Amino acid sequence: MKLVTAIVKPFKSDDVREALSEIGISGMTLTEVKGFGRQKGHTELYRGAEYVIDFLPKAKIEVAVEDGIVEQVIEAICKAANTGQIGDGKIFVSNLEQTIRIRTGETGNDAL
């Protein structure tokens, strides 16, 4: 099992959710986060004063999946989150040791 974590632009989170639903992913976690990468934030003008915004709003999407569909999930996220602009985000894939459904006690892929 793998944990796929994607950091995307907030307005793309619904597109990613729909793309994942189309390939049969029924559960995901969405967290509103702030961060920066190469774009290093930006400056804004408010009432004549300039403000530096270091951390930009992002959406963090986490999906636990079976090993066999990891590439499908990555492809779906990439297509849905791509704007062609800097700051589109990143995808991280981690190994999951174990998954347990609390209600039923199911483990492994059955708990997904």
Residue frames as qw, qx, qy, qz and C-alpha x, y, z in Angstrom:
[[0.000, 0.890, 0.457, 0.000, 0.00, 0.00, 0.00],
 [0.420, 0.191, 0.012, 0.887, 1.10, 3.56, -0.67],
 [0.065, -0.806, -0.390, 0.441, 0.21, 6.97, 0.70],
 [0.405, 0.445, 0.323, 0.730, 0.05, 9.53, -2.09],
 [0.189, -0.743, -0.303, 0.565, 0.35, 13.11, -0.84],
 [0.400, 0.518, 0.363, 0.663, -0.22, 15.95, -3.30],
 [0.151, -0.603, -0.223, 0.751, 0.30, 19.65, -2.63],
 [0.295, 0.479, 0.586, 0.583, -1.72, 21.64, -5.18],
 [0.082, -0.172, -0.008, -0.982, -3.19, 25.08, -5.74],
 [0.280, 0.202, 0.708, -0.617, -6.38, 25.41, -3.65],
 [0.579, 0.403, 0.012, -0.709, -8.68, 26.11, -6.60],
 [0.500, 0.330, -0.735, -0.317, -7.56, 22.83, -8.21],
 [0.236, -0.165, 0.881, -0.376, -8.58, 20.61, -5.27],
 [0.702, 0.299, 0.375, -0.526, -12.11, 19.98, -6.63],
 [0.650, 0.561, -0.415, -0.302, -10.67, 19.04, -10.04],
 [0.154, 0.404, -0.890, 0.146, -8.32, 16.57, -8.36],
 [0.477, 0.019, 0.720, -0.504, -11.16, 15.09, -6.29],
 [0.760, 0.436, 0.081, -0.476, -13.26, 14.58, -9.44],
 [0.514, 0.562, -0.632, -0.141, -10.32, 13.02, -11.32],
 [0.061, -0.279, 0.913, -0.290, -9.69, 10.59, -8.46],
 [0.631, 0.180, 0.517, -0.550, -13.39, 9.70, -8.27],
 [0.705, 0.512, -0.251, -0.423, -13.37, 8.88, -12.00],
 [0.480, 0.410, -0.776, 0.020, -10.68, 6.22, -11.46],
 [0.759, -0.309, -0.560, -0.125, -12.51, 4.69, -8.50],
 [0.335, 0.075, -0.582, 0.737, -10.87, 6.37, -5.51],
 [0.372, -0.680, -0.560, -0.294, -13.60, 6.81, -2.93],
 [0.537, -0.800, -0.196, 0.183, -11.75, 8.38, 0.00],
 [0.538, 0.424, -0.142, 0.715, -9.24, 11.15, 0.47],
 [0.402, -0.712, -0.328, 0.474, -8.19, 13.74, 3.02],
 [0.329, 0.697, 0.133, 0.623, -7.98, 17.44, 2.15],
 [0.490, -0.634, -0.265, 0.537, -6.11, 19.88, 4.37],
 [0.250, 0.932, 0.039, 0.260, -5.67, 23.60, 3.81],
 [0.745, -0.374, 0.004, 0.553, -1.97, 24.39, 4.30],
 [0.182, 0.970, -0.130, -0.095, 0.49, 27.19, 3.59],
 [0.776, -0.277, 0.353, 0.444, 3.93, 26.90, 2.07],
 [0.364, 0.854, -0.233, -0.291, 6.33, 27.94, -0.63],
 [0.891, 0.055, 0.291, 0.343, 8.79, 26.38, -3.02],
 [0.543, 0.112, 0.267, 0.788, 10.76, 27.99, -5.80],
 [0.054, 0.758, 0.378, 0.529, 8.24, 30.81, -6.14],
 [0.414, -0.073, -0.439, 0.794, 9.22, 32.07, -2.66],
 [0.018, -0.685, -0.531, 0.499, 5.96, 33.93, -2.02],
 [0.288, 0.558, 0.371, 0.684, 5.10, 37.31, -3.49],
 [0.099, -0.208, -0.313, 0.921, 4.42, 40.94, -2.58],
 [0.019, 0.693, 0.679, 0.241, 1.00, 42.57, -2.51],
 [0.061, 0.220, -0.076, 0.971, -0.08, 46.19, -2.33],
 [0.287, -0.640, -0.713, 0.017, -2.73, 47.01, 0.28],
 [0.165, -0.951, -0.251, 0.069, -3.84, 50.63, 0.84],
 [0.254, 0.918, -0.254, 0.167, -0.60, 51.93, -0.56],
 [0.405, -0.655, 0.633, -0.073, 1.63, 49.74, 1.60],
 [0.654, 0.370, -0.638, -0.166, 3.61, 46.81, 0.25],
 [0.739, -0.398, 0.463, -0.285, 3.36, 43.48, 2.07],
 [0.296, 0.406, -0.851, -0.152, 5.50, 40.41, 1.55],
 [0.889, -0.128, 0.162, -0.410, 3.55, 37.16, 1.67],
 [0.064, -0.526, 0.846, 0.062, 6.04, 34.37, 2.33],
 [0.267, 0.076, 0.958, -0.069, 3.66, 31.44, 2.69],
 [0.416, 0.065, -0.415, -0.806, 1.10, 30.87, -0.03],
 [0.732, -0.004, 0.447, -0.514, -2.17, 28.98, 0.48],
 [0.306, 0.268, -0.857, -0.315, -2.07, 25.39, -0.81],
 [0.869, -0.144, 0.062, -0.470, -4.25, 22.29, -0.60],
 [0.048, -0.405, 0.912, -0.048, -2.76, 19.04, 0.71],
 [0.862, 0.051, -0.144, -0.483, -4.51, 15.93, -0.58],
 [0.186, -0.398, 0.892, -0.110, -3.73, 12.53, 0.93],
 [0.862, 0.132, -0.172, -0.458, -4.90, 9.24, -0.56],
 [0.446, -0.356, 0.820, -0.035, -4.08, 5.71, 0.63],
 [0.772, 0.404, -0.218, -0.440, -4.11, 3.29, -2.32],
 [0.938, -0.060, 0.323, 0.110, -3.15, -0.23, -3.33],
 [0.422, -0.473, 0.507, 0.584, 0.24, -0.62, -5.00],
 [0.480, 0.292, 0.722, 0.403, -1.32, -1.53, -8.35],
 [0.214, 0.832, 0.457, 0.231, -3.05, 1.80, -8.96],
 [0.408, -0.648, -0.033, 0.643, -0.38, 4.24, -7.76],
 [0.297, -0.057, 0.465, 0.832, 0.64, 5.27, -11.29],
 [0.018, -0.618, -0.664, -0.420, -3.01, 5.84, -12.26],
 [0.326, -0.832, -0.369, 0.257, -3.50, 8.06, -9.20],
 [0.407, -0.464, 0.174, 0.767, -0.35, 10.07, -9.95],
 [0.204, 0.210, 0.597, 0.747, -1.39, 10.56, -13.57],
 [0.129, -0.750, -0.613, -0.210, -4.91, 11.66, -12.58],
 [0.367, -0.784, -0.199, 0.459, -3.56, 14.19, -10.06],
 [0.391, -0.257, 0.342, 0.815, -1.00, 15.57, -12.51],
 [0.111, 0.414, 0.635, 0.642, -3.60, 16.09, -15.24],
 [0.234, -0.801, -0.542, -0.098, -6.16, 17.66, -12.90],
 [0.437, -0.772, -0.131, 0.442, -3.77, 19.97, -11.00],
 [0.542, -0.011, 0.317, 0.779, -1.68, 21.20, -13.94],
 [0.200, 0.904, 0.247, -0.286, -2.04, 24.87, -14.87],
 [0.700, 0.504, 0.070, 0.501, 1.36, 25.23, -16.53],
 [0.043, -0.884, 0.158, -0.439, 2.29, 27.96, -14.06],
 [0.317, 0.321, -0.707, 0.545, 4.89, 28.01, -11.31],
 [0.320, -0.175, 0.575, -0.733, 3.51, 26.68, -8.02],
 [0.713, -0.036, -0.477, -0.512, 1.40, 23.85, -9.47],
 [0.761, -0.474, 0.293, -0.332, 2.65, 21.66, -6.65],
 [0.159, 0.450, -0.879, 0.021, 4.29, 18.35, -5.92],
 [0.909, -0.170, -0.184, -0.333, 3.33, 14.71, -5.35],
 [0.093, -0.524, 0.808, -0.253, 4.99, 12.51, -2.74],
 [0.871, -0.064, -0.395, -0.284, 4.58, 8.72, -2.54],
 [0.206, -0.518, 0.730, -0.394, 5.31, 6.90, 0.73],
 [0.455, -0.053, -0.887, -0.056, 5.05, 3.27, 1.80],
 [0.623, -0.440, 0.133, -0.633, 2.23, 2.40, 4.21],
 [0.002, 0.274, -0.931, 0.241, 3.12, -0.27, 6.75],
 [0.040, -0.348, -0.930, 0.108, -0.44, -1.05, 7.79],
 [0.323, -0.226, -0.152, -0.906, -3.98, 0.26, 7.49],
 [0.085, -0.276, -0.908, 0.303, -6.75, -0.50, 9.97],
 [0.322, -0.486, -0.368, -0.725, -10.44, 0.40, 9.71],
 [0.112, -0.215, 0.640, -0.729, -11.40, 1.30, 13.27],
 [0.690, -0.052, 0.082, -0.717, -15.11, 0.43, 12.98],
 [0.944, 0.101, -0.163, -0.268, -14.69, -3.13, 11.67],
 [0.658, -0.540, 0.507, 0.134, -11.09, -4.01, 12.49],
 [0.849, 0.489, 0.127, 0.156, -10.31, -4.76, 8.82],
 [0.432, -0.680, 0.353, 0.477, -6.63, -4.45, 7.95],
 [0.446, -0.107, 0.641, 0.615, -4.47, -3.98, 4.87],
 [0.059, -0.073, -0.549, -0.831, -6.10, -3.43, 1.48],
 [0.222, -0.551, -0.796, -0.115, -9.49, -4.44, 2.93],
 [0.244, -0.649, -0.408, 0.594, -9.38, -1.34, 5.14],
 [0.108, -0.161, 0.298, 0.935, -8.93, 0.97, 2.16]]
